[in-house]
Amino acid sequence: MDLTRAFMSDVKRLIVKVGTAVVTRHDGRLAVGRLGALCEQLKELNSQGYEIVLVTSGAVGLGRQRLRYRKLVNSSLADLQNPQVELDGKGCAAVGQNSLMALYDTLFSQLDVTSSQHLVTDTDFMNDSFRTQLSETVKSLLALKVIPVFNENDALDDVIDLVIPRGSNSLVSEIKSLTKIPVLGHADGVCHVYVDKSANADMAKKIVLDAKIDYPAACNTMGTLLVHHDLSSSGLLHELLVELRHLEVAETFLHRVDSAAVFHNASIRFCPVGVEGLLTTRWILRGSGQVVNGDKGIVYSHKDLPLQT
């Protein structure tokens, strides 16, 4: 066992936290597929004897989407021409909470799992008596293999003064669109890589490709590539640009194709089948021309069975 995970052998209770980006799609609607896969995995862990607690956000984002639609339906053309007032976060939470918890209840019920709903705020946990009662309630539910679902009230406009998200520009934009709390964001291209004319070509290529391709969504990925003007007509610059474009296309393909298995530069004969292929895991494979080639070198556990008539 990995020594850094040795403590897992004694774990009995798992607390799973899912945020708005997991619960909802980019258009604000519930991500039913993701939540279904999540509930399946939690059910499996529950069956293995783990105590499961689910903490979920998303009520505000879901409620805001529903209220915007309702407001649009009930507005006249003249109303829509007026400046639009931002919807109240607590109202959005109240509307979204109902739909969110109803979906969790439906999903868990289909899996023969009982869940319970708990709506709490930071203020609730400051009350010693409430915290003690809540703890006893949760312990009783866990003993019955019930999965408590804590609907975290993320309408905290009066509690949080400033949000400083760390991540890609799309992450910052998404957070800004989902909250009225002030957000200190950042622009694209903050991280630069400079290649001097004296740079080692192979080293520069390795560093530049890693800086851009390893994790494009991270806040420390390369946003701007600067090169010495003497390299503008060299083969190194052209090679870097061609390979960057190639790898960016490949990464876009791997992450945007909606499929259980997406391969790049490898035969689809490597696609998992049987039990592995039926589970909710998504398989992404990056290859360099690998093929099955008639299963050469592979030893199967097939054995002859006697025919029974």
C-alpha positions, 0 to 999 in steps of 0.5 A: 500500500502507498504509505501516504494512504496507509491511514485509509485502512482505518477510515470508517466515515467518508464526507463527500463535498460537491460544489455548484460546478459539479451539481449543475451544468454550464447552463445552470440546469442540474447535471443529472448524469454526474449526480447519478454517477455520484449516487451510484458510487456513494451507494457502493461505498455505503454497501461496503460498510463506510458511513457516508455523509454528503455535503452539497452546494448548488441550490443558489445556482439552480434557483437563480436559473429557474427564477430567471426563466420564471421572470422572463416568462412573466415580463413584458417587453417594456419590463425587459428593456429596463435595467434588470435587478439581480435576484436575491441569493436567499430566494434563489437558495429557497427555490433551488433547494427543493429541486436539488433535494428532490433529485437526490431523494429520487436517485438514492431511492432508485438505488434502495438507499435512504437519505435525509436532508439537513439545511445548515449555516455557519451560524448554526454551528456556532450554537453548542446546543444545536451542534450537539443535537445535530451530531447525535442525529447524524450518528443515529442515521449513520447507524441505520445506513442512512446517507445524510445530505447537508444542503450547504446554504451558499447564500452568504452575501453578508458573511463573505467580504471577498472571493479570490478564486485561483484557476482558469479565466473560465473558472473565475468568470463562472464564479462571478456569474454565480455570486453577488459577493465581490470577486477579485479575478485575473486576466489571461496570460499572466504566466509567461515563458521566455525562450532566449536565443542561447537556450538549449532547443530540446530543453526549451521544447520540453519546458514549453510543452509541459507549461502549456499542455500538462494542465491547461486549466490550471492558474499557473499554465502558460498564457504567453510564449515570448521568444528572442527575435533572433528565433523568429525565423528559426526552425525551433519556433515553428516546431514549437508552434506546430506541436502546441497546436497539435497537442491542444487539438488532441486535448480538446478532443479528449475532454470534449467528446462525450463518450465513456472512452476517448483515445488519442493515437491508440486503437479503440481495441484497447477500450474496456469491456465487460464489467469495467466497460459498464461502470461510470468510469470515464476512460481517457487514453493517450498513446503513440500509435499503440495497436492490439495487433491480434493480441500478440503477447497477451495471455488469456485465462480461457480454458476449455469447458466440457459440453453438457447436453 
